[in-house]
Amino acid sequence: MDPTVSALILAGGKATRLGGIAKHEIMIAGRSIFERQVAVLAPRVAEIIVSGADIAGYRSVRDQLAGAGPLAGIAAGLAVITDWLLVIAGDMPYLTGELVDALIAARAPELDAVGIRIGDLPEPLCCLLHARTRDTVERRLVAGRFKASGLLTDEGLRVRWLTDADPAALRNLNSPSDLPR
């Protein structure tokens, strides 16, 4: 367990393509996505914070700007930590300990973030952010630039990119065709 890393599970989306269900409650092989993520995160981080959903036993944070998407949840998470924030989308049931360990191991004092690229595309909802990125996130929100990947690619942050992550660990559930049978 790393006392300088808190995890933020983004669980505030509307899931409109899935009929509005709470994605973190979707059952996969007998466990909810949230339970699966907690099993991976709990032994590795000091605290698990949930953005957008109240789940007993976990600190929750709320978006200060409605309708701004995941970036607002990230801002809320950054507002309550002092070191590093591991951001995880609440619809990624296949997150692995190996991936979390790689993100944490890749950080360095001079970095602002550790991101993942699959091909040329960044995966902004599985990354590690230093608390000092909070001002940058809040500036993006005020400017109406809500695209989460732009935080890692457009703001001049010092980012170390992981390019060998297993894409299966990043698979998310967005539509009925993504759900396991």
C-alpha angles and dihedrals in degrees: 000000000000113000092201096059126076121184124224118201110200103219102153103093123123096229091211093166088056095049095265098293120152102260094204088063095055110121119233117179092341099313132086119246088248092053090048092051094046090052089057098039105039097072091047107045138051095232142002115222123190122212117207103000132074109228119175113251096021132091111244130204130197133217113256090204116049118219095021095113126216094340090069090052090050090052090051091051094048090051092065103044134072105201128015131356121202105206117206127177110236091230098062105102096169099059110145134211089232091060093047090047091051092051093049093044092051096060122104134181093253094052128091096196148000113219138180126231123195103195104320095329123099119222101218097178094064107050144110118245130187116229090245089071090071093092091052092050092049092049089053090051093049090049092050092243097139100162103120095205089059089067090067098036109031108038104066093247117161100249130178109207124215108207102174101064118137105254090212090065089057097047111127135194113241107144139025090263089061093059118101115249 
